[in-house]
Amino acid sequence: MSRPLSPLIHLVDDDQAVRESLALLIGTVGLRVRTWADPRAFVAGFEREAIGAIVLDVRMPGINGLTLLDTLMAEGVDQPIVLLTGHATVEMCRRALKSGALDFLEKPVDDERLLEVLQNAVRLHVQ
């Protein structure tokens, strides 16, 4: 089965406005985006074989982004993972990076910085 040429960014955030605005932004650089409101639905249904990256919000109901990061790393997911939060602490950032996150960004996220991080993540995943 052939893979689509455009990398896929999985965006997991319980805030619909954030999902919609970031999906529009990410699409401007030619990346496909699949959004998820429910972290559990994401774990059950995301495309593990797709070239791309994963963006996780830290604060979500049910499973928070740090726990989800740990789960994905334990399952051997090789797509780079970026965490986003509006409530960052140094400890939260340290834990995310130590657990294997590629980057940790604060909301409201700088558009250029997010796009740079995601394009770098895709390059890393291709390598």
All heavy atoms as an XYZ file, in Angstrom:
976
protein
N       0.844     -1.180      0.000
C       0.000      0.000      0.000
C       0.884      1.236      0.000
O       1.810      1.335      0.795
C      -0.878     -0.024      1.252
C      -1.800      1.150      1.355
S      -3.172      0.755      2.437
C      -2.871      1.808      3.805
N       0.637      2.182     -0.883
C       1.468      3.378     -0.945
C       0.967      4.417      0.050
O      -0.228      4.528      0.322
C       1.463      3.959     -2.354
O       0.177      4.411     -2.683
N       1.923      5.183      0.581
C       1.591      6.229      1.532
C       1.312      7.525      0.792
O       1.937      7.806     -0.225
C       2.772      6.464      2.475
C       3.041      5.303      3.390
C       4.174      5.668      4.317
N       4.374      4.602      5.287
C       5.434      4.487      6.041
N       6.410      5.352      5.957
N       5.543      3.511      6.901
N       0.405      8.357      1.327
C       0.193      9.671      0.732
C       1.492     10.469      0.812
O       2.298     10.283      1.708
C      -0.889     10.299      1.617
C      -1.537      9.159      2.323
C      -0.490      8.089      2.444
N       1.687     11.364     -0.154
C       2.914     12.135     -0.194
C       2.988     13.175      0.909
O       4.061     13.486      1.396
C       3.056     12.818     -1.557
C       3.167     11.876     -2.750
C       3.244     12.672     -4.042
C       4.387     10.979     -2.603
N       1.878     13.724      1.319
C       1.866     14.775      2.323
C       1.873     14.177      3.729
O       1.030     13.356      4.068
C       0.612     15.635      2.136
O       0.558     16.642      3.104
N       2.836     14.588      4.569
C       2.875     14.076      5.943
C       1.606     14.429      6.715
O       0.928     15.413      6.410
C       4.091     14.782      6.546
C       4.943     15.130      5.368
C       3.973     15.447      4.261
N       1.317     13.627      7.728
C       0.100     13.764      8.523
C       0.445     14.200      9.938
O       1.256     13.562     10.610
C      -0.650     12.431      8.563
C      -1.918     12.378      9.401
C      -2.973     13.358      8.895
C      -2.474     10.951      9.398
N      -0.192     15.283     10.369
C      -0.042     15.752     11.743
C      -1.311     15.380     12.495
O      -2.414     15.743     12.089
C       0.160     17.289     11.805
C       1.344     17.735     10.931
C       0.314     17.743     13.258
C       2.680     17.144     11.289
N      -1.151     14.619     13.576
C      -2.272     14.292     14.456
C      -2.301     15.356     15.546
O      -1.302     15.577     16.230
C      -2.095     12.918     15.090
C      -2.254     11.796     14.109
N      -3.492     11.378     13.673
C      -1.354     11.017     13.499
C      -3.339     10.378     12.828
N      -2.044     10.146     12.701
N      -3.429     16.023     15.696
C      -3.590     17.102     16.663
C      -4.643     16.699     17.684
O      -5.807     16.513     17.332
C      -4.001     18.383     15.931
C      -4.357     19.601     16.764
C      -3.174     20.055     17.611
C      -4.824     20.725     15.854
N      -4.218     16.533     18.946
C      -5.121     16.075     19.999
C      -5.303     17.209     21.006
O      -4.371     17.569     21.731
C      -4.569     14.822     20.718
C      -5.599     14.279     21.702
C      -4.149     13.754     19.710
N      -6.505     17.792     21.024
C      -6.810     18.897     21.930
C      -8.312     18.898     22.157
O      -9.076     18.764     21.199
C      -6.355     20.227     21.310
C      -6.305     21.370     22.317
O      -7.311     21.582     23.045
O      -5.278     22.056     22.371
N      -8.736     19.041     23.396
C     -10.165     19.001     23.691
C     -10.874     20.303     23.347
O     -12.093     20.355     23.334
C     -10.409     18.631     25.163
C      -9.806     19.636     26.131
O      -8.627     20.000     25.945
O     -10.490     20.045     27.079
N     -10.136     21.364     23.028
C     -10.722     22.670     22.695
C     -10.951     22.769     21.186
O     -10.000     22.822     20.409
C      -9.782     23.777     23.177
C     -10.353     25.165     22.991
O     -11.001     25.419     21.950
O     -10.123     26.010     23.874
N     -12.214     22.793     20.776
C     -12.551     22.790     19.351
C     -11.966     24.002     18.625
O     -11.460     23.870     17.508
C     -14.067     22.753     19.151
C     -14.460     22.712     17.682
C     -15.955     22.582     17.479
O     -16.714     22.354     18.407
N     -16.388     22.719     16.238
N     -12.007     25.172     19.233
C     -11.477     26.381     18.582
C      -9.978     26.251     18.332
O      -9.476     26.643     17.271
C     -11.783     27.619     19.425
N      -9.271     25.682     19.286
C      -7.819     25.470     19.121
C      -7.573     24.466     17.995
O      -6.731     24.697     17.135
C      -7.172     24.990     20.447
C      -5.740     24.527     20.226
C      -7.234     26.095     21.496
N      -8.326     23.360     17.999
C      -8.158     22.359     16.937
C      -8.374     22.979     15.569
O      -7.584     22.768     14.640
C      -9.126     21.182     17.126
C      -8.755     20.232     18.220
C      -9.553     18.921     18.171
N     -10.972     19.087     17.911
C     -11.891     19.301     18.849
N     -11.535     19.395     20.114
N     -13.166     19.414     18.524
N      -9.452     23.729     15.427
C      -9.780     24.306     14.124
C      -8.736     25.329     13.672
O      -8.303     25.308     12.520
C     -11.168     24.939     14.168
C     -12.271     23.907     14.265
C     -13.658     24.510     14.477
O     -13.767     25.756     14.610
O     -14.626     23.728     14.504
N      -8.311     26.210     14.569
C      -7.353     27.246     14.163
C      -5.984     26.649     13.857
O      -5.336     27.033     12.873
C      -7.253     28.353     15.211
O      -6.726     27.871     16.420
N      -5.532     25.691     14.672
C      -4.231     25.082     14.401
C      -4.268     24.214     13.147
O      -3.288     24.166     12.397
C      -3.749     24.276     15.608
C      -3.362     25.095     16.843
C      -2.876     24.183     17.956
C      -2.337     26.162     16.519
N      -5.383     23.549     12.902
C      -5.502     22.740     11.683
C      -5.400     23.624     10.442
O      -4.726     23.277      9.468
C      -6.811     21.961     11.685
N      -6.058     24.783     10.471
C      -5.956     25.721      9.348
C      -4.518     26.189      9.158
O      -4.006     26.224      8.038
C      -6.871     26.930      9.576
C      -8.350     26.712      9.333
C      -9.149     27.935      9.783
C      -8.623     26.409      7.874
N      -3.867     26.557     10.253
C      -2.481     27.012     10.193
C      -1.559     25.933      9.625
O      -0.783     26.183      8.695
C      -2.002     27.415     11.596
C      -0.516     27.746     11.710
C      -0.184     29.023     10.953
C      -0.107     27.846     13.179
N      -1.647     24.736     10.151
C      -0.768     23.643      9.730
C      -0.993     23.310      8.259
O      -0.058     23.021      7.519
C      -0.969     22.410     10.644
C      -0.496     22.738     12.071
C      -0.247     21.189     10.093
C      -0.975     21.756     13.134
N      -2.229     23.388      7.818
C      -2.551     23.124      6.420
C      -1.917     24.110      5.452
O      -1.715     23.791      4.281
N      -1.570     25.306      5.929
C      -0.984     26.320      5.040
C       0.393     25.932      4.533
O       0.866     26.508      3.557
C      -0.889     27.712      5.716
O       0.033     27.650      6.807
C      -2.246     28.194      6.176
N       1.060     24.984      5.198
C       2.401     24.571      4.746
C       2.369     23.197      4.073
O       3.395     22.537      3.928
C       3.443     24.612      5.890
C       3.684     26.039      6.347
C       3.037     23.724      7.058
N       1.169     22.768      3.668
C       1.054     21.534      2.895
C       1.024     20.256      3.703
O       1.128     19.166      3.141
N       0.864     20.373      5.017
C       0.754     19.175      5.847
C      -0.721     18.823      6.016
O      -1.564     19.707      6.141
C       1.376     19.427      7.224
C       2.870     19.729      7.241
C       3.309     20.208      8.621
C       3.677     18.512      6.816
N      -1.014     17.531      5.996
C      -2.378     17.087      6.295
C      -2.544     17.100      7.813
O      -1.591     16.886      8.547
C      -2.614     15.665      5.783
C      -2.584     15.549      4.273
C      -2.824     14.112      3.809
N      -1.837     13.203      4.380
C      -2.115     12.014      4.925
N      -3.358     11.569      4.961
N      -1.160     11.257      5.414
N      -3.781     17.320      8.269
C      -4.049     17.348      9.705
C      -5.268     16.491      9.999
O      -6.276     16.568      9.303
C      -4.336     18.788     10.204
C      -4.556     18.786     11.715
C      -3.215     19.731      9.821
N      -5.153     15.684     11.025
C      -6.326     14.973     11.551
C      -6.462     15.396     12.999
O      -5.496     15.295     13.767
C      -6.148     13.462     11.452
C      -7.377     12.746     12.007
C      -7.631     11.414     11.400
N      -8.884     10.879     11.946
C      -9.110      9.603     12.140
N      -8.211      8.720     11.777
N     -10.250      9.190     12.646
N      -7.627     15.908     13.352
C      -7.824     16.389     14.712
C      -8.624     15.392     15.539
O      -9.450     14.647     15.013
C      -8.542     17.757     14.724
O      -9.849     17.616     14.170
C      -7.747     18.805     13.949
N      -8.327     15.422     16.826
C      -8.965     14.527     17.784
C      -9.335     15.326     19.025
O      -8.485     16.013     19.588
C      -8.000     13.421     18.205
C      -7.428     12.636     17.080
C      -6.356     12.969     16.287
C      -7.866     11.376     16.599
N      -6.128     11.989     15.362
C      -7.033     10.998     15.532
C      -8.896     10.516     16.989
C      -7.195      9.802     14.841
C      -9.055      9.319     16.304
C      -8.212      8.975     15.240
N     -10.576     15.208     19.479
C     -11.007     15.856     20.720
C     -10.781     14.932     21.915
O     -10.537     15.379     23.024
C     -12.481     16.234     20.635
N     -10.833     13.637     21.666
C     -10.778     12.628     22.732
C      -9.462     11.855     22.661
O      -9.210     11.146     21.679
C     -11.969     11.683     22.567
C     -12.010     10.579     23.604
O     -11.099     10.470     24.452
O     -12.980      9.789     23.566
N      -8.628     11.963     23.697
C      -7.352     11.251     23.690
C      -7.497      9.736     23.534
O      -6.688      9.093     22.865
C      -6.731     11.599     25.046
C      -7.445     12.822     25.516
C      -8.802     12.785     24.888
N      -8.540      9.175     24.115
C      -8.729      7.713     24.017
C      -9.072      7.294     22.587
O      -8.604      6.274     22.094
C      -9.798      7.260     25.000
C      -9.313      7.261     26.428
C     -10.341      6.677     27.392
N      -9.778      6.518     28.710
C      -9.763      7.467     29.642
N     -10.289      8.652     29.388
N      -9.229      7.246     30.828
N      -9.898      8.095     21.926
C     -10.231      7.811     20.522
C      -8.972      7.916     19.657
O      -8.773      7.117     18.741
C     -11.309      8.765     20.022
N      -8.125      8.887     19.957
C      -6.865      9.029     19.225
C      -6.016      7.769     19.359
O      -5.554      7.210     18.364
C      -6.098     10.256     19.731
C      -4.655     10.246     19.330
C      -4.275     10.501     18.022
C      -3.671      9.961     20.254
C      -2.943     10.466     17.637
C      -2.336      9.928     19.893
C      -1.975     10.181     18.577
N      -5.809      7.299     20.589
C      -4.974      6.109     20.819
C      -5.539      4.915     20.057
O      -4.795      4.136     19.468
C      -4.863      5.793     22.331
C      -4.218      4.433     22.562
C      -4.067      6.881     23.037
N      -6.855      4.794     20.027
C      -7.489      3.655     19.360
C      -7.444      3.755     17.842
O      -7.445      2.733     17.162
C      -8.941      3.528     19.817
N      -7.374      4.965     17.293
C      -7.568      5.079     15.863
C      -6.560      5.834     15.027
O      -6.763      5.980     13.835
N      -5.453      6.303     15.618
C      -4.554      7.099     14.793
C      -3.692      6.231     13.873
O      -3.491      5.056     14.133
C      -3.694      8.034     15.656
C      -2.462      7.430     16.252
C      -1.219      7.687     15.698
C      -2.533      6.637     17.381
C      -0.073      7.147     16.249
C      -1.394      6.094     17.944
C      -0.155      6.353     17.372
N      -3.227      6.843     12.786
C      -2.436      6.129     11.774
C      -0.979      6.031     12.220
O      -0.187      6.927     12.013
C      -2.529      6.863     10.431
C      -3.919      6.869      9.840
C      -3.982      7.683      8.569
O      -3.117      7.509      7.688
O      -4.897      8.514      8.466
N      -0.634      4.906     12.832
C       0.717      4.715     13.366
C       1.775      4.642     12.272
O       2.926      4.954     12.503
C       0.774      3.439     14.209
C      -0.025      3.548     15.463
C      -0.120      2.223     16.208
N      -1.066      2.345     17.295
C      -0.720      2.544     18.556
N       0.536      2.620     18.888
N      -1.639      2.660     19.483
N       1.368      4.208     11.076
C       2.347      4.031      9.997
C       2.565      5.301      9.187
O       3.469      5.361      8.361
C       1.921      2.888      9.071
C       0.704      3.176      8.216
C      -0.640      3.158      8.950
O      -0.720      2.654     10.088
O      -1.611      3.667      8.370
N       1.769      6.324      9.418
C       1.868      7.559      8.638
C       3.146      8.326      8.969
O       3.588      8.355     10.116
C       0.657      8.459      8.902
N       3.728      8.930      7.946
C       4.848      9.844      8.165
C       4.260     11.134      8.704
O       3.289     11.667      8.162
C       5.602     10.119      6.839
C       6.260      8.841      6.332
C       6.623     11.238      7.006
C       7.346      8.294      7.232
N       4.830     11.651      9.783
C       4.317     12.894     10.334
C       4.709     13.076     11.781
O       5.778     12.654     12.206
N       3.819     13.703     12.540
C       4.086     14.009     13.940
C       2.759     14.077     14.697
O       1.680     14.073     14.094
C       4.829     15.337     14.057
N       2.886     14.163     16.022
C       1.726     14.210     16.907
C       1.848     15.453     17.781
O       2.917     15.722     18.333
C       1.674     12.941     17.793
C       1.577     11.685     16.929
C       0.515     13.023     18.787
C       1.823     10.386     17.682
N       0.742     16.192     17.896
C       0.685     17.356     18.781
C      -0.351     17.057     19.859
O      -1.504     16.752     19.541
C       0.292     18.641     18.012
C       0.193     19.826     18.965
C       1.291     18.924     16.891
N       0.070     17.134     21.118
C      -0.810     16.828     22.243
C      -0.979     18.038     23.149
O       0.018     18.663     23.541
C      -0.205     15.704     23.105
C       0.134     14.382     22.452
C       0.804     13.460     23.463
C      -1.112     13.746     21.872
N      -2.214     18.337     23.512
C      -2.470     19.311     24.562
C      -2.159     18.627     25.889
O      -2.364     17.420     26.031
C      -3.934     19.755     24.517
C      -4.263     20.850     25.518
O      -3.345     21.615     25.901
O      -5.433     20.954     25.907
N      -1.651     19.372     26.853
C      -1.337     18.770     28.149
C      -2.593     18.552     28.976
O      -2.831     17.463     29.479
C      -0.304     19.605     28.934
C      -0.134     19.074     30.349
C       1.037     19.605     28.201
N      -3.434     19.570     29.080
C      -4.621     19.470     29.938
C      -5.854     19.074     29.135
O      -6.410     19.878     28.401
C      -4.872     20.790     30.642
C      -3.821     21.095     31.673
C      -4.277     22.178     32.591
N      -3.275     22.373     33.645
C      -3.358     23.309     34.545
N      -4.389     24.126     34.563
N      -2.431     23.435     35.459
N      -6.232     17.809     29.299
C      -7.436     17.285     28.643
C      -8.160     16.396     29.640
O      -7.532     15.811     30.517
C      -7.060     16.454     27.406
C      -6.399     17.242     26.302
S      -6.028     16.231     24.844
C      -4.635     15.252     25.430
N      -9.484     16.273     29.495
C     -10.211     15.376     30.398
C      -9.864     13.916     30.086
O      -9.563     13.570     28.956
C     -11.679     15.676     30.085
C     -11.672     16.302     28.733
C     -10.346     16.969     28.560
N      -9.888     13.106     31.104
C      -9.595     11.678     30.906
C      -8.113     11.410     30.998
O      -7.601     11.084     32.057
N      -7.419     11.551     29.891
C      -5.974     11.311     29.842
C      -5.297     12.650     29.559
O      -5.602     13.286     28.555
C      -5.597     10.338     28.702
C      -6.335      9.018     28.830
C      -4.104     10.103     28.665
C      -6.127      8.093     27.633
N      -4.375     13.080     30.436
C      -3.680     14.313     30.108
C      -2.552     14.025     29.119
O      -2.165     12.876     28.896
C      -3.206     15.059     31.366
C      -2.011     14.424     32.032
O      -1.035     14.017     31.381
N      -2.055     14.345     33.345
N      -2.042     15.066     28.510
C      -1.035     14.904     27.464
C       0.249     14.236     27.927
O       0.872     13.503     27.167
N       0.656     14.474     29.172
C       1.882     13.842     29.677
C       1.697     12.338     29.835
O       2.588     11.561     29.489
C       2.310     14.487     30.999
C       2.794     15.930     30.881
C       2.923     16.568     32.261
C       4.100     16.012     30.116
N       0.542     11.931     30.335
C       0.245     10.501     30.461
C       0.140      9.864     29.077
O       0.649      8.757     28.849
C      -1.064     10.295     31.252
O      -0.915     10.897     32.534
C      -1.399      8.826     31.401
N      -0.495     10.562     28.154
C      -0.616     10.066     26.787
C       0.760      9.935     26.138
O       1.040      8.954     25.454
C      -1.527     10.991     25.985
C      -1.906     10.569     24.580
C      -2.446      9.148     24.522
C      -2.924     11.550     24.009
N       1.631     10.906     26.370
C       3.012     10.823     25.870
C       3.683      9.561     26.388
O       4.299      8.808     25.613
C       3.792     12.068     26.308
C       5.304     12.040     26.095
C       5.657     11.999     24.614
C       5.954     13.242     26.774
N       3.571      9.309     27.693
C       4.177      8.103     28.273
C       3.617      6.839     27.633
O       4.362      5.899     27.326
C       3.930      8.060     29.790
C       4.705      9.138     30.543
O       5.704      9.666     30.002
O       4.305      9.453     31.684
N       2.312      6.799     27.409
C       1.665      5.640     26.788
C       2.204      5.416     25.376
O       2.554      4.284     24.996
C       0.138      5.837     26.739
O      -0.350      5.976     28.079
C      -0.554      4.686     26.045
N       2.264      6.488     24.589
C       2.738      6.369     23.206
C       4.194      5.925     23.154
O       4.569      5.086     22.333
C       2.546      7.701     22.472
C       1.096      8.135     22.281
C       1.032      9.562     21.752
C       0.347      7.179     21.371
N       5.022      6.465     24.041
C       6.435      6.079     24.058
C       6.576      4.596     24.456
O       7.362      3.875     23.867
C       7.229      6.977     25.012
C       7.242      8.455     24.612
S       7.758      8.798     22.912
C       9.487      8.454     23.011
N       5.780      4.164     25.442
C       5.820      2.766     25.885
C       5.383      1.820     24.771
O       5.858      0.686     24.693
C       4.940      2.575     27.121
N       4.487      2.298     23.888
C       4.018      1.478     22.767
C       4.961      1.535     21.573
O       4.693      0.923     20.543
C       2.611      1.920     22.349
C       1.553      1.585     23.379
C       0.159      2.045     22.969
O      -0.013      2.579     21.854
O      -0.771      1.857     23.779
N       6.046      2.296     21.688
C       7.026      2.354     20.616
C       6.632      3.221     19.433
O       7.162      3.055     18.332
N       5.721      4.160     19.639
C       5.331      5.062     18.558
C       6.557      5.880     18.152
O       7.245      6.431     19.005
C       4.168      5.978     19.013
C       3.908      7.087     18.020
C       2.913      5.138     19.227
N       6.853      5.910     16.855
C       8.073      6.586     16.409
C       7.840      7.981     15.838
O       8.783      8.671     15.479
C       8.841      5.725     15.407
C       8.119      5.544     14.085
O       6.911      5.836     14.001
O       8.769      5.095     13.132
N       6.600      8.407     15.769
C       6.327      9.763     15.293
C       6.742     10.753     16.386
O       6.433     10.548     17.553
C       4.840      9.919     14.967
C       4.410      9.051     13.809
C       2.908      8.842     13.754
O       2.218      8.953     14.740
N       2.414      8.519     12.571
N       7.459     11.815     16.009
C       7.828     12.824     17.006
C       6.582     13.430     17.641
O       5.555     13.620     16.980
C       8.597     13.872     16.195
C       9.100     13.126     15.000
C       8.032     12.111     14.695
N       6.690     13.739     18.932
C       5.551     14.259     19.689
C       5.894     15.637     20.252
O       6.943     15.826     20.864
C       5.172     13.290     20.828
C       4.797     11.921     20.238
C       4.032     13.866     21.671
C       4.626     10.815     21.257
N       4.975     16.571     20.034
C       5.107     17.940     20.528
C       3.961     18.182     21.510
O       2.810     17.836     21.209
C       5.026     18.954     19.365
C       5.060     20.381     19.880
C       6.146     18.694     18.356
N       4.270     18.759     22.667
C       3.227     19.079     23.639
C       2.939     20.565     23.637
O       3.850     21.376     23.460
C       3.632     18.626     25.041
C       3.291     17.150     25.258
C       4.501     16.305     25.022
C       2.701     16.919     26.595
N       1.648     20.899     23.832
C       1.180     22.289     23.929
C       0.447     22.459     25.251
O      -0.283     21.558     25.661
C       0.163     22.603     22.827
C       0.583     22.633     21.389
C      -0.640     22.901     20.511
C       1.627     23.698     21.154
N       0.628     23.610     25.881
C      -0.159     23.898     27.077
C      -0.281     25.395     27.299
O       0.601     26.153     26.908
C       0.441     23.248     28.343
O      -0.468     23.435     29.433
C       1.789     23.830     28.690
N      -1.356     25.773     27.918
C      -1.554     27.154     28.329
C      -1.154     27.368     29.773
O      -1.249     28.472     30.291
N      -0.705     26.310     30.429
C      -0.397     26.367     31.869
C       0.946     25.692     32.143
O       1.018     24.751     32.925
C      -1.506     25.683     32.673
C      -2.873     26.160     32.312
N      -3.399     27.330     32.801
C      -3.810     25.654     31.482
C      -4.606     27.512     32.299
N      -4.881     26.507     31.497
N       1.990     26.153     31.505
C       3.296     25.498     31.604
C       3.984     25.777     32.936
O       3.856     26.858     33.501
C       4.193     25.956     30.467
N       4.691     24.765     33.394
C       5.624     24.924     34.505
C       6.949     24.343     34.050
O       6.997     23.537     33.106
C       5.158     24.178     35.773
O       5.160     22.764     35.502
C       3.770     24.620     36.212
N       8.011     24.740     34.730
C       9.327     24.189     34.395
C       9.326     22.680     34.598
O       9.842     21.930     33.768
C      10.432     24.866     35.248
C      11.762     24.157     35.068
C      10.542     26.330     34.887
N       8.705     22.206     35.665
C       8.656     20.767     35.943
C       7.895     20.013     34.857
O       8.294     18.937     34.422
C       8.017     20.512     37.314
C       7.837     19.045     37.643
C       9.117     18.216     37.633
O      10.214     18.766     37.823
O       9.022     16.996     37.399
N       6.798     20.589     34.392
C       6.009     19.965     33.330
C       6.841     19.848     32.052
O       6.857     18.799     31.402
C       4.757     20.815     33.078
C       3.734     20.202     32.161
S       2.360     21.355     31.853
C       1.613     21.492     33.460
N       7.535     20.905     31.711
C       8.383     20.908     30.519
C       9.498     19.880     30.657
O       9.764     19.104     29.744
C       8.950     22.304     30.307
S      10.031     22.432     28.868
N      10.150     19.858     31.823
C      11.239     18.908     32.076
C      10.732     17.473     31.928
O      11.354     16.638     31.276
C      11.812     19.130     33.478
C      13.052     18.270     33.769
C      13.360     18.218     35.256
N      12.347     17.478     36.011
C      12.207     16.156     35.995
N      12.979     15.406     35.255
N      11.270     15.569     36.710
N       9.579     17.191     32.513
C       9.018     15.838     32.450
C       8.709     15.440     31.008
O       8.985     14.320     30.585
C       7.761     15.732     33.300
C       7.173     14.335     33.175
C       6.058     14.038     34.138
N       5.505     12.749     33.738
C       4.208     12.500     33.623
N       3.332     13.415     33.905
N       3.800     11.316     33.224
N       8.125     16.367     30.245
C       7.772     16.070     28.860
C       9.018     15.736     28.034
O       9.043     14.741     27.310
C       7.028     17.247     28.236
N      10.037     16.557     28.161
C      11.257     16.327     27.371
C      11.976     15.068     27.825
O      12.480     14.300     26.999
C      12.166     17.556     27.446
C      11.560     18.818     26.818
C      12.468     20.017     27.053
C      11.274     18.630     25.339
N      12.004     14.824     29.121
C      12.640     13.608     29.653
C      11.893     12.346     29.199
O      12.494     11.302     28.976
C      12.685     13.679     31.178
C      13.500     12.587     31.814
C      13.603     12.798     33.314
C      14.393     11.660     33.938
N      14.486     11.779     35.393
N      10.570     12.481     29.032
C       9.754     11.342     28.596
C       9.823     11.093     27.096
O       9.257     10.127     26.609
C       8.293     11.559     29.003
O       8.169     11.536     30.404
N      10.461     11.996     26.352
C      10.638     11.748     24.928
C       9.979     12.733     23.987
O      10.025     12.545     22.769
N       9.352     13.779     24.513
C       8.750     14.780     23.621
C       9.841     15.489     22.832
O      10.928     15.748     23.347
C       7.950     15.802     24.432
N       9.546     15.794     21.585
C      10.487     16.544     20.751
C      10.562     17.994     21.205
O      11.624     18.596     21.237
C      10.058     16.491     19.279
C      10.879     17.345     18.319
C      12.299     16.786     18.196
C      10.214     17.424     16.969
N       9.403     18.566     21.573
C       9.370     19.965     21.978
C       8.167     20.199     22.880
O       7.267     19.359     22.966
C       9.308     20.883     20.757
C      10.046     22.202     20.961
O      10.066     22.719     22.104
O      10.610     22.717     19.978
N       8.167     21.356     23.525
C       7.130     21.736     24.479
C       6.846     23.211     24.237
O       7.732     24.044     24.394
C       7.659     21.508     25.899
C       6.650     21.699     26.983
C       5.926     20.620     27.461
C       6.433     22.938     27.549
C       4.995     20.784     28.479
C       5.508     23.111     28.565
C       4.792     22.029     29.033
N       5.627     23.528     23.788
C       5.287     24.895     23.416
C       4.134     25.407     24.258
O       3.224     24.654     24.603
C       4.901     24.957     21.934
C       5.948     24.457     20.942
C       5.361     24.414     19.540
C       7.195     25.319     20.992
N       4.173     26.718     24.556
C       3.111     27.344     25.333
C       2.054     27.963     24.440
O       2.363     28.510     23.384
C       3.688     28.438     26.227
C       4.400     27.908     27.448
C       4.761     29.029     28.395
O       5.838     29.613     28.222
O       3.949     29.311     29.309
N       0.792     27.870     24.892
C      -0.314     28.547     24.231
C      -0.421     29.948     24.823
O      -0.187     30.103     26.019
C      -1.635     27.811     24.479
C      -1.765     26.471     23.813
C      -3.110     25.888     24.209
C      -3.311     24.483     23.718
N      -4.579     23.922     24.212
N      -0.812     30.956     24.081
C      -1.039     30.854     22.643
C       0.291     30.643     21.931
O       1.270     31.338     22.196
C      -1.675     32.201     22.268
C      -1.229     33.129     23.345
C      -1.032     32.306     24.579
N       0.302     29.644     21.067
C       1.536     29.251     20.402
C       1.860     30.233     19.274
O       0.963     30.701     18.573
C       1.444     27.802     19.890
C       0.434     27.667     18.780
C       2.796     27.269     19.473
N       3.138     30.543     19.140
C       3.596     31.385     18.036
C       3.484     30.568     16.747
O       4.049     29.477     16.646
C       5.049     31.806     18.292
C       5.616     32.611     17.152
O       5.346     33.823     17.076
O       6.343     32.007     16.316
N       2.739     31.090     15.769
C       2.472     30.351     14.529
C       3.753     29.894     13.847
O       3.884     28.723     13.474
C       1.667     31.215     13.548
C       0.254     31.500     14.034
O      -0.159     30.959     15.086
O      -0.442     32.265     13.347
N       4.690     30.810     13.675
C       5.942     30.480     12.972
C       6.718     29.398     13.717
O       7.285     28.494     13.115
C       6.806     31.728     12.816
C       6.099     32.850     12.096
C       6.572     33.033     10.681
O       7.717     32.669     10.391
O       5.781     33.529      9.869
N       6.751     29.500     15.043
C       7.485     28.522     15.852
C       6.846     27.139     15.726
O       7.544     26.142     15.565
C       7.508     28.974     17.322
C       8.175     28.017     18.249
C       9.688     28.030     18.110
N      10.259     27.065     19.028
C      11.110     26.120     18.653
N      11.548     26.046     17.423
N      11.562     25.258     19.533
N       5.521     27.070     15.796
C       4.849     25.775     15.669
C       5.138     25.151     14.309
O       5.463     23.960     14.224
C       3.335     25.917     15.872
C       2.534     24.626     15.687
C       2.934     23.573     16.715
C       1.045     24.903     15.750
N       5.019     25.929     13.253
C       5.272     25.393     11.911
C       6.717     24.925     11.770
O       6.985     23.867     11.187
C       4.926     26.428     10.847
C       3.429     26.775     10.753
C       3.214     27.888      9.741
C       2.583     25.564     10.448
N       7.646     25.679     12.333
C       9.062     25.288     12.287
C       9.286     23.967     13.023
O       9.961     23.061     12.529
C       9.900     26.401     12.931
C      11.378     26.102     13.049
C      12.089     27.205     13.821
O      11.872     28.401     13.520
O      12.862     26.870     14.738
N       8.691     23.848     14.207
C       8.828     22.625     15.003
C       8.224     21.429     14.261
O       8.817     20.346     14.212
C       8.181     22.805     16.399
C       7.996     21.476     17.112
C       9.010     23.759     17.246
N       7.047     21.610     13.654
C       6.392     20.495     12.961
C       7.146     20.092     11.694
O       7.274     18.898     11.407
C       4.941     20.843     12.639
C       4.026     20.933     13.864
C       2.633     21.342     13.452
C       4.016     19.620     14.641
N       7.660     21.059     10.954
C       8.433     20.712      9.761
C       9.714     19.983     10.151
O      10.110     19.008      9.498
C       8.710     21.966      8.929
C       7.432     22.457      8.260
C       7.579     23.820      7.605
O       8.280     24.685      8.079
N       6.878     23.998      6.492
N      10.340     20.386     11.245
C      11.514     19.686     11.748
C      11.142     18.270     12.203
O      11.865     17.306     11.935
C      12.143     20.472     12.902
C      13.392     19.818     13.428
O      14.289     19.446     12.679
N      13.462     19.678     14.742
N       9.999     18.138     12.866
C       9.543     16.828     13.331
C       9.329     15.873     12.159
O       9.721     14.705     12.221
C       8.242     16.987     14.127
N       8.729     16.370     11.092
C       8.502     15.532      9.911
C       9.842     15.106      9.309
O      10.036     13.941      8.956
C       7.618     16.262      8.884
C       7.604     15.530      7.545
C       6.201     16.424      9.417
N      10.785     16.048      9.201
C      12.119     15.687      8.680
C      12.776     14.617      9.532
O      13.353     13.656      9.009
C      13.014     16.926      8.615
C      12.753     17.808      7.417
C      13.834     18.875      7.223
N      13.841     19.863      8.283
C      13.067     20.940      8.319
N      12.218     21.185      7.329
N      13.133     21.783      9.316
N      12.665     14.755     10.848
C      13.235     13.744     11.749
C      12.569     12.391     11.552
O      13.235     11.357     11.558
C      13.082     14.179     13.204
C      14.021     15.268     13.679
C      13.586     15.743     15.078
C      15.450     14.769     13.722
N      11.262     12.377     11.387
C      10.545     11.113     11.241
C      10.917     10.432      9.914
O      11.042      9.212      9.862
C       9.034     11.326     11.338
C       8.275     10.067     11.495
N       7.112      9.806     10.843
C       8.524      8.956     12.258
C       6.672      8.593     11.186
N       7.520      8.074     12.036
N      11.107     11.222      8.872
C      11.501     10.647      7.582
C      12.881      9.989      7.686
O      13.108      8.916      7.134
C      11.478     11.725      6.466
C      12.170     11.230      5.209
C      10.056     12.154      6.181
N      13.768     10.621      8.424
C      15.133     10.075      8.601
C      15.084      8.814      9.424
O      15.857      7.950      9.359
C      16.045     11.096      9.274
C      16.334     12.285      8.398
C      17.108     13.370      9.132
O      17.347     13.298     10.321
N      17.502     14.388      8.402
